[in-house]
Amino acid sequence: AANTTGPAPCDGVPCPKNHEGHSGGTVGTLMGVTPNNIKTHKPHIVLLMSGINNIAGGPGPTAQLATLVDTILNADPTLLLFVAQITPGQTFIMPTSYNPSVNAYNAAMVPMVNVRAAAGKHIRLADMHTPFVSNPKYDTELLHNGIHPNDAGYKLMGETWYGVLKSLFR
């Protein structure tokens, strides 16, 4: 793994700190690194949240995401893949089309994940969007620079991921 950050214990259980986190890319850029990294590092769990940078530059990459998901699942059919619905953008910075595009992209993830799960793939959907928009002041309390979380937003993301994963630690 390229990175080794994070907490040592997770809910009192030793937690590996190796991860292959990538920031600043798009769904398409992950296509180039993901299959080889999965085969090399053999993760048990993959957390995927991608598409924010795509939507900032245009429409949601729904078809690309489906291809990336299939690439990950085919690289190692035994891993468990969590696909996260993406966070909103700041309404006072982003174009008015941004959050409707986020909502459409997030909605398209539901059947994409469900079809693969019904086919026996190890895949689950994680809702990263609702925790943000549940805060009426998410624009200023959880985000900065239009689309990226601030420290409080990243803390909320960590708590949300942990909520999805904690049953796997026992």
ChimeraX commands (.cxc) that place a marker at each C-alpha (Angstrom):
marker #1 position 0.00,0.00,0.00 radius 0.5
marker #1 position 1.16,3.50,-0.74 radius 0.5
marker #1 position 0.00,5.06,2.52 radius 0.5
marker #1 position 0.11,3.99,6.17 radius 0.5
marker #1 position -1.99,6.46,8.14 radius 0.5
marker #1 position -4.99,6.12,10.41 radius 0.5
marker #1 position -5.79,4.88,13.90 radius 0.5
marker #1 position -4.06,1.82,15.31 radius 0.5
marker #1 position -7.12,0.48,17.15 radius 0.5
marker #1 position -10.65,0.64,15.74 radius 0.5
marker #1 position -13.24,0.16,18.46 radius 0.5
marker #1 position -10.63,-1.57,20.60 radius 0.5
marker #1 position -9.58,-3.97,17.83 radius 0.5
marker #1 position -6.19,-3.69,16.05 radius 0.5
marker #1 position -6.73,-2.02,12.70 radius 0.5
marker #1 position -4.32,-2.18,9.77 radius 0.5
marker #1 position -3.22,1.26,8.63 radius 0.5
marker #1 position -2.17,0.45,5.07 radius 0.5
marker #1 position -4.32,2.12,2.44 radius 0.5
marker #1 position -4.24,3.15,-1.18 radius 0.5
marker #1 position -6.01,6.49,-0.87 radius 0.5
marker #1 position -5.95,8.79,-3.90 radius 0.5
marker #1 position -7.09,12.39,-3.83 radius 0.5
marker #1 position -7.69,14.85,-6.61 radius 0.5
marker #1 position -8.38,12.30,-9.31 radius 0.5
marker #1 position -11.45,11.35,-11.27 radius 0.5
marker #1 position -13.24,8.06,-11.82 radius 0.5
marker #1 position -11.21,7.64,-15.01 radius 0.5
marker #1 position -7.84,8.16,-13.33 radius 0.5
marker #1 position -8.63,5.40,-10.82 radius 0.5
marker #1 position -9.10,2.95,-13.69 radius 0.5
marker #1 position -5.38,3.10,-14.37 radius 0.5
marker #1 position -4.19,2.27,-10.85 radius 0.5
marker #1 position -6.89,0.18,-9.26 radius 0.5
marker #1 position -6.63,-3.32,-10.82 radius 0.5
marker #1 position -2.87,-3.62,-10.36 radius 0.5
marker #1 position -3.01,-2.30,-6.80 radius 0.5
marker #1 position -5.74,-4.77,-5.89 radius 0.5
marker #1 position -3.74,-7.67,-7.32 radius 0.5
marker #1 position -0.55,-6.48,-5.62 radius 0.5
marker #1 position -1.90,-5.57,-2.18 radius 0.5
marker #1 position -4.87,-7.96,-1.94 radius 0.5
marker #1 position -7.21,-5.81,0.18 radius 0.5
marker #1 position -10.10,-7.43,1.98 radius 0.5
marker #1 position -12.19,-4.25,1.83 radius 0.5
marker #1 position -12.22,-1.41,-0.70 radius 0.5
marker #1 position -13.88,1.93,0.11 radius 0.5
marker #1 position -14.68,3.82,-3.07 radius 0.5
marker #1 position -15.92,7.38,-3.18 radius 0.5
marker #1 position -15.31,8.93,-6.56 radius 0.5
marker #1 position -16.97,11.35,-8.93 radius 0.5
marker #1 position -16.83,14.69,-7.12 radius 0.5
marker #1 position -14.07,16.04,-9.35 radius 0.5
marker #1 position -15.87,14.70,-12.44 radius 0.5
marker #1 position -19.10,16.52,-11.60 radius 0.5
marker #1 position -17.19,19.72,-10.81 radius 0.5
marker #1 position -16.10,19.64,-14.46 radius 0.5
marker #1 position -19.25,18.24,-16.08 radius 0.5
marker #1 position -21.90,15.55,-15.77 radius 0.5
marker #1 position -21.70,12.61,-13.39 radius 0.5
marker #1 position -19.57,9.71,-14.61 radius 0.5
marker #1 position -22.22,7.01,-14.04 radius 0.5
marker #1 position -21.07,4.68,-16.83 radius 0.5
marker #1 position -17.41,5.13,-15.88 radius 0.5
marker #1 position -18.22,4.34,-12.25 radius 0.5
marker #1 position -19.98,1.11,-13.26 radius 0.5
marker #1 position -16.90,0.12,-15.28 radius 0.5
marker #1 position -14.59,0.95,-12.36 radius 0.5
marker #1 position -16.79,-1.06,-9.96 radius 0.5
marker #1 position -16.70,-4.06,-12.30 radius 0.5
marker #1 position -12.94,-3.69,-12.68 radius 0.5
marker #1 position -12.50,-3.75,-8.90 radius 0.5
marker #1 position -14.85,-6.69,-8.40 radius 0.5
marker #1 position -13.20,-8.66,-11.22 radius 0.5
marker #1 position -9.69,-7.94,-9.95 radius 0.5
marker #1 position -10.52,-9.89,-6.77 radius 0.5
marker #1 position -14.02,-11.36,-6.46 radius 0.5
marker #1 position -13.44,-12.11,-2.75 radius 0.5
marker #1 position -12.99,-8.50,-1.61 radius 0.5
marker #1 position -15.87,-6.46,-0.21 radius 0.5
marker #1 position -16.47,-3.20,-2.07 radius 0.5
marker #1 position -18.29,-0.27,-0.49 radius 0.5
marker #1 position -19.37,2.37,-3.01 radius 0.5
marker #1 position -20.16,5.72,-1.39 radius 0.5
marker #1 position -22.67,8.23,-2.59 radius 0.5
marker #1 position -20.81,11.52,-2.85 radius 0.5
marker #1 position -21.10,14.64,-0.74 radius 0.5
marker #1 position -22.85,17.84,-1.89 radius 0.5
marker #1 position -21.18,21.05,-2.98 radius 0.5
marker #1 position -21.39,24.50,-1.45 radius 0.5
marker #1 position -24.50,26.15,-2.86 radius 0.5
marker #1 position -23.00,29.63,-2.74 radius 0.5
marker #1 position -19.88,28.65,-4.70 radius 0.5
marker #1 position -20.84,25.87,-7.11 radius 0.5
marker #1 position -23.08,26.38,-10.15 radius 0.5
marker #1 position -26.78,25.71,-9.53 radius 0.5
marker #1 position -26.46,22.55,-11.66 radius 0.5
marker #1 position -23.86,20.96,-9.36 radius 0.5
marker #1 position -26.01,19.55,-6.54 radius 0.5
marker #1 position -28.76,18.28,-8.89 radius 0.5
marker #1 position -25.97,16.46,-10.78 radius 0.5
marker #1 position -24.70,15.04,-7.47 radius 0.5
marker #1 position -28.22,13.85,-6.62 radius 0.5
marker #1 position -28.67,12.20,-10.04 radius 0.5
marker #1 position -25.26,10.51,-9.80 radius 0.5
marker #1 position -26.00,9.26,-6.28 radius 0.5
marker #1 position -29.42,7.96,-7.36 radius 0.5
marker #1 position -27.85,6.07,-10.27 radius 0.5
marker #1 position -25.56,4.24,-7.83 radius 0.5
marker #1 position -28.47,2.48,-6.13 radius 0.5
marker #1 position -29.53,0.20,-9.01 radius 0.5
marker #1 position -25.91,-0.21,-10.13 radius 0.5
marker #1 position -24.96,-1.60,-6.70 radius 0.5
marker #1 position -28.19,-3.58,-6.27 radius 0.5
marker #1 position -27.81,-5.40,-9.61 radius 0.5
marker #1 position -24.30,-6.51,-8.73 radius 0.5
marker #1 position -25.25,-7.53,-5.19 radius 0.5
marker #1 position -28.18,-9.56,-6.55 radius 0.5
marker #1 position -25.71,-11.31,-8.86 radius 0.5
marker #1 position -23.69,-12.41,-5.80 radius 0.5
marker #1 position -20.97,-9.76,-5.95 radius 0.5
marker #1 position -19.57,-8.52,-2.62 radius 0.5
marker #1 position -20.72,-4.93,-2.89 radius 0.5
marker #1 position -22.60,-2.51,-0.65 radius 0.5
marker #1 position -23.73,1.09,-0.91 radius 0.5
marker #1 position -22.60,3.66,1.65 radius 0.5
marker #1 position -24.49,6.93,2.02 radius 0.5
marker #1 position -21.98,9.75,2.48 radius 0.5
marker #1 position -24.44,12.39,1.22 radius 0.5
marker #1 position -27.19,12.27,3.86 radius 0.5
marker #1 position -24.89,12.90,6.85 radius 0.5
marker #1 position -23.76,16.13,5.17 radius 0.5
marker #1 position -27.14,17.48,4.06 radius 0.5
marker #1 position -28.65,16.53,7.45 radius 0.5
marker #1 position -26.71,19.50,8.81 radius 0.5
marker #1 position -28.62,22.63,7.66 radius 0.5
marker #1 position -25.34,24.57,7.73 radius 0.5
marker #1 position -23.27,21.99,5.82 radius 0.5
marker #1 position -22.25,24.70,3.33 radius 0.5
marker #1 position -20.13,26.47,5.93 radius 0.5
marker #1 position -19.67,23.90,8.70 radius 0.5
marker #1 position -18.57,20.87,6.66 radius 0.5
marker #1 position -17.20,22.13,3.32 radius 0.5
marker #1 position -14.65,24.56,1.93 radius 0.5
marker #1 position -13.59,25.62,-1.59 radius 0.5
marker #1 position -16.81,24.47,-3.23 radius 0.5
marker #1 position -16.59,20.69,-3.14 radius 0.5
marker #1 position -14.10,19.46,-0.57 radius 0.5
marker #1 position -14.77,18.79,3.11 radius 0.5
marker #1 position -13.07,20.84,5.78 radius 0.5
marker #1 position -11.71,19.18,8.94 radius 0.5
marker #1 position -15.21,18.80,10.42 radius 0.5
marker #1 position -16.43,17.32,7.13 radius 0.5
marker #1 position -13.58,14.81,7.02 radius 0.5
marker #1 position -14.32,13.87,10.62 radius 0.5
marker #1 position -17.95,13.25,9.66 radius 0.5
marker #1 position -16.81,11.17,6.69 radius 0.5
marker #1 position -14.60,9.08,8.99 radius 0.5
marker #1 position -17.47,8.56,11.40 radius 0.5
marker #1 position -19.76,7.60,8.52 radius 0.5
marker #1 position -17.28,5.09,7.10 radius 0.5
marker #1 position -16.76,3.69,10.59 radius 0.5
marker #1 position -20.52,3.30,11.04 radius 0.5
marker #1 position -20.63,1.26,7.83 radius 0.5
marker #1 position -17.61,-0.86,8.75 radius 0.5
marker #1 position -17.76,-1.35,12.52 radius 0.5
marker #1 position -19.83,-4.56,12.39 radius 0.5
marker #1 position -16.97,-6.13,10.38 radius 0.5
marker #1 position -14.44,-5.53,13.19 radius 0.5
marker #1 position -15.98,-8.02,15.61 radius 0.5
marker link #1:1,2 radius 0.2
marker link #1:2,3 radius 0.2
marker link #1:3,4 radius 0.2
marker link #1:4,5 radius 0.2
marker link #1:5,6 radius 0.2
marker link #1:6,7 radius 0.2
marker link #1:7,8 radius 0.2
marker link #1:8,9 radius 0.2
marker link #1:9,10 radius 0.2
marker link #1:10,11 radius 0.2
marker link #1:11,12 radius 0.2
marker link #1:12,13 radius 0.2
marker link #1:13,14 radius 0.2
marker link #1:14,15 radius 0.2
marker link #1:15,16 radius 0.2
marker link #1:16,17 radius 0.2
marker link #1:17,18 radius 0.2
marker link #1:18,19 radius 0.2
marker link #1:19,20 radius 0.2
marker link #1:20,21 radius 0.2
marker link #1:21,22 radius 0.2
marker link #1:22,23 radius 0.2
marker link #1:23,24 radius 0.2
marker link #1:24,25 radius 0.2
marker link #1:25,26 radius 0.2
marker link #1:26,27 radius 0.2
marker link #1:27,28 radius 0.2
marker link #1:28,29 radius 0.2
marker link #1:29,30 radius 0.2
marker link #1:30,31 radius 0.2
marker link #1:31,32 radius 0.2
marker link #1:32,33 radius 0.2
marker link #1:33,34 radius 0.2
marker link #1:34,35 radius 0.2
marker link #1:35,36 radius 0.2
marker link #1:36,37 radius 0.2
marker link #1:37,38 radius 0.2
marker link #1:38,39 radius 0.2
marker link #1:39,40 radius 0.2
marker link #1:40,41 radius 0.2
marker link #1:41,42 radius 0.2
marker link #1:42,43 radius 0.2
marker link #1:43,44 radius 0.2
marker link #1:44,45 radius 0.2
marker link #1:45,46 radius 0.2
marker link #1:46,47 radius 0.2
marker link #1:47,48 radius 0.2
marker link #1:48,49 radius 0.2
marker link #1:49,50 radius 0.2
marker link #1:50,51 radius 0.2
marker link #1:51,52 radius 0.2
marker link #1:52,53 radius 0.2
marker link #1:53,54 radius 0.2
marker link #1:54,55 radius 0.2
marker link #1:55,56 radius 0.2
marker link #1:56,57 radius 0.2
marker link #1:57,58 radius 0.2
marker link #1:58,59 radius 0.2
marker link #1:59,60 radius 0.2
marker link #1:60,61 radius 0.2
marker link #1:61,62 radius 0.2
marker link #1:62,63 radius 0.2
marker link #1:63,64 radius 0.2
marker link #1:64,65 radius 0.2
marker link #1:65,66 radius 0.2
marker link #1:66,67 radius 0.2
marker link #1:67,68 radius 0.2
marker link #1:68,69 radius 0.2
marker link #1:69,70 radius 0.2
marker link #1:70,71 radius 0.2
marker link #1:71,72 radius 0.2
marker link #1:72,73 radius 0.2
marker link #1:73,74 radius 0.2
marker link #1:74,75 radius 0.2
marker link #1:75,76 radius 0.2
marker link #1:76,77 radius 0.2
marker link #1:77,78 radius 0.2
marker link #1:78,79 radius 0.2
marker link #1:79,80 radius 0.2
marker link #1:80,81 radius 0.2
marker link #1:81,82 radius 0.2
marker link #1:82,83 radius 0.2
marker link #1:83,84 radius 0.2
marker link #1:84,85 radius 0.2
marker link #1:85,86 radius 0.2
marker link #1:86,87 radius 0.2
marker link #1:87,88 radius 0.2
marker link #1:88,89 radius 0.2
marker link #1:89,90 radius 0.2
marker link #1:90,91 radius 0.2
marker link #1:91,92 radius 0.2
marker link #1:92,93 radius 0.2
marker link #1:93,94 radius 0.2
marker link #1:94,95 radius 0.2
marker link #1:95,96 radius 0.2
marker link #1:96,97 radius 0.2
marker link #1:97,98 radius 0.2
marker link #1:98,99 radius 0.2
marker link #1:99,100 radius 0.2
marker link #1:100,101 radius 0.2
marker link #1:101,102 radius 0.2
marker link #1:102,103 radius 0.2
marker link #1:103,104 radius 0.2
marker link #1:104,105 radius 0.2
marker link #1:105,106 radius 0.2
marker link #1:106,107 radius 0.2
marker link #1:107,108 radius 0.2
marker link #1:108,109 radius 0.2
marker link #1:109,110 radius 0.2
marker link #1:110,111 radius 0.2
marker link #1:111,112 radius 0.2
marker link #1:112,113 radius 0.2
marker link #1:113,114 radius 0.2
marker link #1:114,115 radius 0.2
marker link #1:115,116 radius 0.2
marker link #1:116,117 radius 0.2
marker link #1:117,118 radius 0.2
marker link #1:118,119 radius 0.2
marker link #1:119,120 radius 0.2
marker link #1:120,121 radius 0.2
marker link #1:121,122 radius 0.2
marker link #1:122,123 radius 0.2
marker link #1:123,124 radius 0.2
marker link #1:124,125 radius 0.2
marker link #1:125,126 radius 0.2
marker link #1:126,127 radius 0.2
marker link #1:127,128 radius 0.2
marker link #1:128,129 radius 0.2
marker link #1:129,130 radius 0.2
marker link #1:130,131 radius 0.2
marker link #1:131,132 radius 0.2
marker link #1:132,133 radius 0.2
marker link #1:133,134 radius 0.2
marker link #1:134,135 radius 0.2
marker link #1:135,136 radius 0.2
marker link #1:136,137 radius 0.2
marker link #1:137,138 radius 0.2
marker link #1:138,139 radius 0.2
marker link #1:139,140 radius 0.2
marker link #1:140,141 radius 0.2
marker link #1:141,142 radius 0.2
marker link #1:142,143 radius 0.2
marker link #1:143,144 radius 0.2
marker link #1:144,145 radius 0.2
marker link #1:145,146 radius 0.2
marker link #1:146,147 radius 0.2
marker link #1:147,148 radius 0.2
marker link #1:148,149 radius 0.2
marker link #1:149,150 radius 0.2
marker link #1:150,151 radius 0.2
marker link #1:151,152 radius 0.2
marker link #1:152,153 radius 0.2
marker link #1:153,154 radius 0.2
marker link #1:154,155 radius 0.2
marker link #1:155,156 radius 0.2
marker link #1:156,157 radius 0.2
marker link #1:157,158 radius 0.2
marker link #1:158,159 radius 0.2
marker link #1:159,160 radius 0.2
marker link #1:160,161 radius 0.2
marker link #1:161,162 radius 0.2
marker link #1:162,163 radius 0.2
marker link #1:163,164 radius 0.2
marker link #1:164,165 radius 0.2
marker link #1:165,166 radius 0.2
marker link #1:166,167 radius 0.2
marker link #1:167,168 radius 0.2
marker link #1:168,169 radius 0.2
marker link #1:169,170 radius 0.2
view
